[in-house]
Amino acid sequence: MSRVTIEVALGERRYPIHVGAGLLDEPGAWRDAIRGRHVLVVSNERVAPLYLARVAAGLHGFEHAALVLPDGEAHKTLANAGEVFARLAALGATRDATLVALGGGVIGDLAGFAAACWMRGIDFVQVPTTLLAMVDSSVGGKTGVNLPAGKNLVGAFHQPRAVVADTATLATLPEREYKAGLAEVAKYAAIGDAAFFAWLEANADALVAREARVLVEAIATSCRHKAAVVARDEHEHGERALLNFGHTFGHALEAECGYGTLLHGEAVAIGMLLAARLSARLGLAGDADATRLARLLGALGLPTASPAADPQRLLARMRLDKKNLGHALRLVLWRGVGAADVVPGVRESEILAVLA
């Protein structure tokens, strides 16, 4: 398996996810998604020197410009969304303009949010350059920016016109960031595919080594899982919430420790283990399942121990989670490998016991 295309079907709306090496040098993958004449490429200071020129070369014939933002989660802000709006205005971008998000999840979320807002919604194309973005944030239309109070508290559902995941870009991804992306791959297996979980256990060493064939298969399988869930529940009224397994704990850890201290995937890995241990504490799953998850995450080079943080402060951040209803906490927990549920009304005392 060297290249694959997955289709996301949302009623009559459809868009492709292209996965494979060398796609940046084949601009048809994103040119076909551009309907107007104005294009703004949004990237960051780490990715732009590596890939911006190649994307720009594929935009010959369009009126295009680029905006290069600082790198990192701390820069996924309303202020930087404002920078995107200012550059769109300077370009003279109208309602048929297209934004191209070239980078990781931060750029994808921020550019997608700006696309959702500019003139009440313009097209955008995701060109993810991190593993985490390829398997998670670039697919499904969740966009947003952070506030000091928490992650992604301001955002919109806005689907891309296409996703172009050139796996060759992963060769330049730092080891820590690459492994952080493997957490989201493990998540799909944990919540809904026991066979994929076993495949990951068998292929963990090859994934860590970035073997091309195994990598494309892992990304494609993850994207198929997410595409299927998004097709059934685009706006997260039900099943899509399961994709947040580990995220309520993880987002709280990210915000409390300071954005950048823990990478998103690292926080999700720890969060999944906390959710698994809470599931065992509540009698929903066995301790052996949590142990198996910890073993897989460790084999993938991910952290399995939570950094020191005050449980009460983490709980306060968890109360801001978007899945909650009223004052009741709703958490994504599991019943063992391959089966997850949204569980309402979890007692805070049980959560504090796990956090402690």
N, C-alpha and C positions, 0 to 999 in steps of 0.2 A: 504494500500500500504506500505509494509515493505521493499521490495527490487525491483529494476527494472533495466533493461539493455536497453540502447538506442544505436542504431547503427549510426555511422557517415559514410555516403557513399559518396565517392569522385571518381566517375567513378568506375573503377575496384578495387580501394583501399577502404578498410573498416576497422574500428576499433570500439571496444565497449567502452561505458561509463557505468561502473557498479556503482550503487548508492544503499547504504543500510548500516545498522549497522553490525559491526563484520567482515567486509571484510579483514581487516589486518590480521586476524587470519585464513584466507582461501587463502593461497598463490597461488592457481591455477589461480586466477584472474590476477596475473602479471607474474607468471612463464610461462604461455602459450605464453606470448608475447616476451619472451627472446629466441633469435635464436642462440646466440653464447655462449662462456664459460666465458667471462669476464663481470662483472657487477660492476659499480660504483654507489653507492647511495650518492646523494648530499642532504644535509639537513642543518639546522641551529641550533644555540645554544639553542633555545627554544624548538624546535620540537624533536631534536635528543634524548634528555634524556627520552622523553615520548614514542617514537614509533620506534626508529631506531633498537633496539634489536629485536622487533617483525618482522620487515621487513627482517632483516639479517637472522633470523631463517628460514624464507621462502626461502632463497637463498642457502640452503644446496645443495652441489654438484656443485655449480658454483665457479669460482675464483672471489671473490668479495672483495671490499674495500669500505670505506666510507670517505667522505669529509664533515666536519662540518664547516660552514661559520658563520660569525656574522649575527645577525638578523636585518632586516630593509631595507627599500627602498634605503637608502644611500649606501648600500653595493652591489647593483645590477650594478656592474661596469665591465669594461673591465679587470681591474686588477684581480678581482675574477674569471672571466671567464678563465684567465690565470692560476689561481690556479687549476681549474678543468682540464685544459689541462695537467698541470704538474702531477696531480694525475693519469690521464689516461695513461700518458707515463710511470710512475712508475709501474703501473699495467701491462704494456705490452699490452694494449688494441689495438686490431686490428679492421678492418672494420666491423666485426660482433659483436662488443661489444655493451652493452646496458647501458644507463644512467637511473637511477631511481630518479625522482625528488620528494623528500619527504618534503613537507612543503606548504607554501602559494604561492601566485602569484610571489613573488620575486624569490624564489627558482625555481619555474616552468619555469619562463621566462629565467632565467640565465642558468639553466641546459639544457633547450631546445635549447638555442642559442649555447651553447658549443657542444651539440650533432649535431647540424646542421653544425658546423665548423670542428669537429674532423674528419680527413681523408675525408673531403668533405661530411660528413653526416653519422651518425650512429643512431641506434634505441634509443628511449627513452620512458619511461613509466611515466605518471603523477600519483602521489599519493597525491592529494591535501588534506590539513588538515585545511583549512579555508573555510568558506562559499563562500567568494568572488572567491577563486580559483576554487571551485567546480562548480560554475555556470558560470564562465566566462573564466579566463585566462588558465585553464587547457584544455579547449576544443577549437579546431580550428586551432592550429598550429602556432599562433603568438608567436614568441620568441624575446628576445632582452635585451639590457642593456641600462642604462641611461648615459648621458653625463651631464656636468654642464649646458649646454645650454638647456637641456630638456629631457623628458622621452622617452625611447625606440627609440632614434634616430639611434641606430645601432642594426640591428636585421635581422631575416630571417623568412620566412614561412617554418615550419618544423613540420609535423604532428606527434603526438605520436603514438605508437603502441597500447596503451590502456590507459584508465583513470579509476582509482580505487578510488572512493569517499566513504570512510568509514565515515558515518555520526556520528558514536560514537566519533570520534575525536573532533567534535564540542563541546562536553561537557567540554573540557579543554580550549576552546577558550575564551579569555577575552571578557567581555560584549561589549566593544567599537568596537573591531574587528568583532565580530559577527554581530552587527548592521550595520557596514560598508558594510558587504557582502549583506545585504538586499537591498542596493541601486541598485546593479546590477540585482537583482530579479525584482525590480520595473521597471527597465529600459526596460526589455523585454516586460512587459505589456504596458508600456507607448508608445513604438514605433510600436507595432503590434498586440496587443491582448486586446481589451477592456473588454472582459469577464474575462480574467485573472486579469486585473486591479481591477474589481469589486470583484473578489474572494479574492484578497489581502486586499482590504478594509474590507471585512467581516471577514478575518482571521488574521488581523494584531496583535491582542493581543496573539493569539496562536503561531504565528511565533516568536514574541518577547520572549515568554515563552519557545521556542525551543521544542514544542510538536512534538514528533517523526513523527507521521503520516502526519501532516501538513507540516513538514519540508521536508520529502522525496518527497511529491507531488510538493512543490514549486521548489525544486532542479531539479526534473525530468522534470517538465514543462519548466523550464528555459533552461535546456540542450537540450530538443527537439527543442525549438525555435532556439537556436544557431546552432545546428547540421543541421537544415534545411537551414538556411541562408548560412552556410559555404559550404554545398553541392552545392548550386547554384552559389556561388561566393567565391571560396577558397582564391583568392589573392587580394580581395578587389578592384575589378575594378568597382563595382557598388553597389549592394544592401548591401554588408557586411559593407560598410561605415556607414549604419544606426545604427550599433551596437555601434558606437561612440557617440550616443546621450549624451550630457552633458560632454563628455570627452575633447573637445577642451578647453572649459572654465576650466574644472577640472584639466587637466594637467598643464595649465598655473598657476592655484592657487597653486598646489602642488610644482611646481618648484620655484615660487616666494616666497612662505611662508617658503620654506625649507623643504626638504623631511623628513617626520616624524611628522611635525607640524599638518598637516591634513592627515588622512589616505586616501588611494585611494578612497574607497567607500564614505567617507564623502565629498571629493572633487567632485566626480561624482554627488552626491545628490545636492550639491550647483550648480554644472554646469548644471544639468538638469533643475533646476528652472530658472537659468539665460537664458537658451535656450528657455524655455517656455515663459518667460517674453519678450524675444526678438521676439518670434513668434507672441505674442499678439501685440507688438508694430508695427510689420510689417503687421498686419492684416491677418496673416495666421491662427490664432486661437483666441479664446476668452479669456478674463481675467479669466473667471470661470474655464477654464481648468487648468490654472496655479494654481489657488487657490485649486482645487481638488488635484493636484499633491503635493502641499505644505502640505495639510492636511494628505495625505497618508504617505509622508516621515516623518512628525512629529510623526504620530502614530507608525511608525517603529523605532522611536528613533534616527532619523537622523537629522543633522543640516539643517536649512533652511535659514540661514543668512550667507553672505560671510564675511570672516575676512577682516580687513582693509588691503588694498593693492592698490598701485598706478595703476589706470586704464591704463595709457600709457605703463607702464612696463608689465602689463598683456597682453595688445594688442600686444606688441612686441614679447612676447612668443607665442601668438596665431598665429603669422605669420609663425612660424616654423612648424605648424601642417602639418602632412603628407598628409592630404586631399587637401591642397591648390594646385592650379595650377598656375605656374608663380608667379605673385604678387597679385593674386586675392584670397581672403578668401572664402572658401567653408565651410559652417557650416551645421550640422545636426540639423534641426528645426522640429517642428511638426505642424500638423493641428488639434490638439486636441488629446484626449486620444485614443491611438491605431493606430495612423497614423503619420508617420514621412517621411521627405524628405531631400535629400541633396540639399541645396540652395546655388548656386554660386553667387558671386558678391555682398555679403552683404556689405553695406557701413560701413566704419569704424566709422563714426560718430554715427550710430545707435548702434553699439556694445559698444562704449564708454559711450553712454547715459545709457545703461543697467548696465555697470560695475560701473558707478558712483552712 
